[in-house]
Amino acid sequence: MTDQHAGLSGEPGDLTPQLIETSTWTDQQVAAAGIPMVDVPIVSVGGGLGSLALVDYLRIAGVPVHDIAVLSPNKRPSETYEFLANNSQIPRHERLRSDSGSVMDNIWGFPSYALREAWNEKGLKNKLFPVWQVTTEPILAEYYTPKSGQVYESVDRETARIGWTQMLKAGQVRMVRRRSGGGFLTILTPPPGTTQTRRVAYRSRFVHLSLGYPGVRFLDDLRSYRERSGDHRRVVNSYEPHPHVYEELARRPCTVLVRGSGIVASRVLQRLLDDNEAGRTQTTVVHLFRNYVSGPQGDSVTFRRPGTGGFAYQAFNYPKAAWGGQFRNQLLELEGDARSDFIDTTGGTNTAPRKDWRDQLGRAAAIGTYQQRVGQVSSVEPTDDGFRVRTEVQDNAGASFSIDADFIIDATGLEASIRSNRVLADLVDVTGAHTNPKGRLETLPTFEVVGTRSEPGRLYASGSSTLGSTYAPVDSFLGLQYSAQQIAFDLGAIGAVPKLGPLRSFKEWTRWMKNRPPS
Ligand SMILES: Cc1cc2nc3c(=O)[nH]c(=O)nc-3n(C[C@H](O)[C@H](O)[C@H](O)COP(=O)(O)OP(=O)(O)OC[C@H]3O[C@@H](n4cnc5c(N)ncnc54)[C@H](O)[C@@H]3O)c2cc1C
């Protein structure tokens, strides 16, 4: 490698200012920069559950491993998911939110998680319980939901079955650019020392992006507090590691302020109150609501969800009809703000109506260890002695009060702005990807990203970066599988991949049952 191939970093085979400034690259430009090119028809960037959903479908449809490259820093598709779930207090033995049929490792949805749990459990009662629950939900029982550990284990089994490691190319993707002559060039930065050049370009006809969330998002006042004070110990986000909080609570009685009223807030509250009830802690939990839900939401009997005690209740993050029923069809007809409003109305902040959670909150409220407050935060500052954090709040009547807490847990969300992801920001700024009313990627019903066509190539996206386009539950197991199926249909329609017909599908299902690789 000669010096003429050194790029921005001075290392061989790096991006050059010319490449960065050019939206459509020729092979010669890339070669001149000394970046080696790897040819593969289909690239999936991310390597998380969204990549798994697409790659699994394509492999089952008959696409060979050497036609697919998965570009990711992670070895396992559930790695990022498990990290976030663990932090938000969903360890392997706790149950997730999605249903029995949202089976991440199995495109047929059968056998479902409930059946598999019944099969693997010991003892008649334990075997019958999941089956009884899934057959009587939601009338006699609450919806069955799988334990997170079951999802991880079955995802690992499926990745081994479909040859994931052979398709996986380790590294972080820096950008995807159109290729002159068609298709795309995806620039991967492999781990240092693993390749001779700083970057490797994947030259492909198709690209799929499922990049998850770029990071954690703090409420403005909490972000500002952390920036000003440098205190990342007492003010934490529920999605970032925060075991020190629970360790400290086990050492002495403390007050914890929880903000947020979605599913993750419910999990954090449960963890705090479980520890109290088990006698491990003596924590006072103060729950601060900005918008207090005191009654049902929705103004028609057929379009309403229950709400009480501060929480809006819905079994799943969207009504079931959003995945494949009338809400899905309705959304396909809508455009612009009407589409965005419909997504907010059917989704928005809500939590699962689990009886054990509600009972536990009731018990803790009765003895004063769980307290609810409502209002707008005006400031967050250290207390005078510097040991706690004081939140000044104004209630709806204009009166002020303050809450002194040893810890504040922000359970309001993850960063979802596509501007925070370099690859997606570049796609919008340079490649011309359109954004939707929610500021995320505008996708067609086929999940192709509008504005990125590079004939004969196509670029697709799935997951949270596409919320606001034509499908609402994009960030869910079933939503990722739905997106994967639409992408595979589109690829099948232009003859780029085999179509998965009923006979092959049945044959492949039997292979799945026997844990044999796709044929
Ligand atoms: C805590 C939590 C619980 C959830 N529970 C449920 C549930 O119970 N049921 C349900 O249906 N859904 C659930 N979801 C929603 C959804 O299923 C997950 O968010 C899912 O992981 C989304 O898959 P993804 O591929 O889009 O993102 P991820 O699985 O996060 O994967 C994205 C990957 O992209 C990688 N990446 C990012 N940038 C780059 C880059 N530049 N180059 C290469 N790789 C990159 C990341 O490292 C990451 O591994 C939950 C989400 C969270 C956060």
The ligand as an SDF file (V2000), in Angstrom:
LIG
                    3D

 53 58  0  0  0  0  0  0  0  0999 V2000
  -35.7630   -2.3660   26.2290 C   0  0  0  0  0  0  0  0  0  0  0  0
  -36.5800   -2.7350   25.0160 C   0  0  0  0  0  0  0  0  0  0  0  0
  -37.5500   -3.7030   25.1210 C   0  0  0  0  0  0  0  0  0  0  0  0
  -38.3070   -4.0690   23.9980 C   0  0  0  0  0  0  0  0  0  0  0  0
  -39.2340   -5.0360   24.1360 N   0  0  0  0  0  0  0  0  0  0  0  0
  -39.9150   -5.4430   23.0640 C   0  0  0  0  0  0  0  0  0  0  0  0
  -40.8640   -6.5040   23.1890 C   0  0  0  0  0  0  0  0  0  0  0  0
  -41.1030   -7.0470   24.2700 O   0  0  0  0  0  0  0  0  0  0  0  0
  -41.5160   -6.9060   22.0700 N   0  0  0  0  0  0  0  0  0  0  0  0
  -41.3100   -6.3330   20.8580 C   0  0  0  0  0  0  0  0  0  0  0  0
  -41.9360   -6.7550   19.8920 O   0  0  0  0  0  0  0  0  0  0  0  0
  -40.4220   -5.3110   20.7170 N   0  0  0  0  0  0  0  0  0  0  0  0
  -39.7270   -4.8640   21.7760 C   0  0  0  0  0  0  0  0  0  0  0  0
  -38.8120   -3.8420   21.6300 N   0  0  0  0  0  0  0  0  0  0  0  0
  -38.7050   -3.1590   20.3180 C   0  0  0  0  0  0  0  0  0  0  0  0
  -37.8410   -3.8460   19.2200 C   0  0  0  0  0  0  0  0  0  0  0  0
  -38.1580   -5.1940   19.0690 O   0  0  0  0  0  0  0  0  0  0  0  0
  -36.3490   -3.6860   19.5050 C   0  0  0  0  0  0  0  0  0  0  0  0
  -36.0580   -2.3200   19.6050 O   0  0  0  0  0  0  0  0  0  0  0  0
  -35.4470   -4.3240   18.4330 C   0  0  0  0  0  0  0  0  0  0  0  0
  -34.1930   -4.5820   19.0140 O   0  0  0  0  0  0  0  0  0  0  0  0
  -35.2530   -3.4420   17.2090 C   0  0  0  0  0  0  0  0  0  0  0  0
  -34.3960   -4.0790   16.2970 O   0  0  0  0  0  0  0  0  0  0  0  0
  -33.3560   -3.2120   15.4090 P   0  0  0  0  0  0  0  0  0  0  0  0
  -32.6180   -4.1560   14.5540 O   0  0  0  0  0  0  0  0  0  0  0  0
  -34.0380   -2.0670   14.7880 O   0  0  0  0  0  0  0  0  0  0  0  0
  -32.3820   -2.5980   16.5180 O   0  0  0  0  0  0  0  0  0  0  0  0
  -31.2860   -3.3650   17.3840 P   0  0  0  0  0  0  0  0  0  0  0  0
  -31.7260   -4.7280   17.7330 O   0  0  0  0  0  0  0  0  0  0  0  0
  -30.9300   -2.4190   18.4800 O   0  0  0  0  0  0  0  0  0  0  0  0
  -30.0720   -3.5000   16.3970 O   0  0  0  0  0  0  0  0  0  0  0  0
  -29.4870   -2.3940   15.7650 C   0  0  0  0  0  0  0  0  0  0  0  0
  -28.0150   -2.6610   15.6490 C   0  0  0  0  0  0  0  0  0  0  0  0
  -27.4390   -1.7220   14.7430 O   0  0  0  0  0  0  0  0  0  0  0  0
  -26.1150   -1.5230   15.1550 C   0  0  0  0  0  0  0  0  0  0  0  0
  -25.6300   -0.2980   14.5390 N   0  0  0  0  0  0  0  0  0  0  0  0
  -26.0090    0.9800   14.7920 C   0  0  0  0  0  0  0  0  0  0  0  0
  -25.3080    1.8240   14.0210 N   0  0  0  0  0  0  0  0  0  0  0  0
  -24.4840    1.0580   13.2670 C   0  0  0  0  0  0  0  0  0  0  0  0
  -23.4980    1.3530   12.2960 C   0  0  0  0  0  0  0  0  0  0  0  0
  -23.2170    2.6020   11.9510 N   0  0  0  0  0  0  0  0  0  0  0  0
  -22.8360    0.3200   11.7340 N   0  0  0  0  0  0  0  0  0  0  0  0
  -23.0950   -0.9730   12.0640 C   0  0  0  0  0  0  0  0  0  0  0  0
  -24.0170   -1.2950   12.9980 N   0  0  0  0  0  0  0  0  0  0  0  0
  -24.6890   -0.2920   13.5800 C   0  0  0  0  0  0  0  0  0  0  0  0
  -26.1930   -1.4710   16.6540 C   0  0  0  0  0  0  0  0  0  0  0  0
  -24.9570   -1.7860   17.2400 O   0  0  0  0  0  0  0  0  0  0  0  0
  -27.2610   -2.5180   16.9620 C   0  0  0  0  0  0  0  0  0  0  0  0
  -26.6980   -3.7290   17.3360 O   0  0  0  0  0  0  0  0  0  0  0  0
  -38.0770   -3.4320   22.7360 C   0  0  0  0  0  0  0  0  0  0  0  0
  -37.0990   -2.4450   22.6490 C   0  0  0  0  0  0  0  0  0  0  0  0
  -36.3510   -2.0980   23.7690 C   0  0  0  0  0  0  0  0  0  0  0  0
  -35.3110   -1.0200   23.6320 C   0  0  0  0  0  0  0  0  0  0  0  0
  1  2  1  0
  2  3  1  0
  2 52  2  0
  3  4  2  0
  4  5  1  0
  4 50  1  0
  5  6  2  0
  6  7  1  0
  6 13  1  0
  7  8  2  0
  7  9  1  0
  9 10  1  0
 10 11  2  0
 10 12  1  0
 12 13  2  0
 13 14  1  0
 14 15  1  0
 14 50  1  0
 15 16  1  0
 16 17  1  0
 16 18  1  0
 18 19  1  0
 18 20  1  0
 20 21  1  0
 20 22  1  0
 22 23  1  0
 23 24  1  0
 24 25  2  0
 24 26  1  0
 24 27  1  0
 27 28  1  0
 28 29  2  0
 28 30  1  0
 28 31  1  0
 31 32  1  0
 32 33  1  0
 33 34  1  0
 33 48  1  0
 34 35  1  0
 35 36  1  0
 35 46  1  0
 36 37  1  0
 36 45  1  0
 37 38  2  0
 38 39  1  0
 39 40  1  0
 39 45  2  0
 40 41  1  0
 40 42  2  0
 42 43  1  0
 43 44  2  0
 44 45  1  0
 46 47  1  0
 46 48  1  0
 48 49  1  0
 50 51  2  0
 51 52  1  0
 52 53  1  0
M  END
$$$$
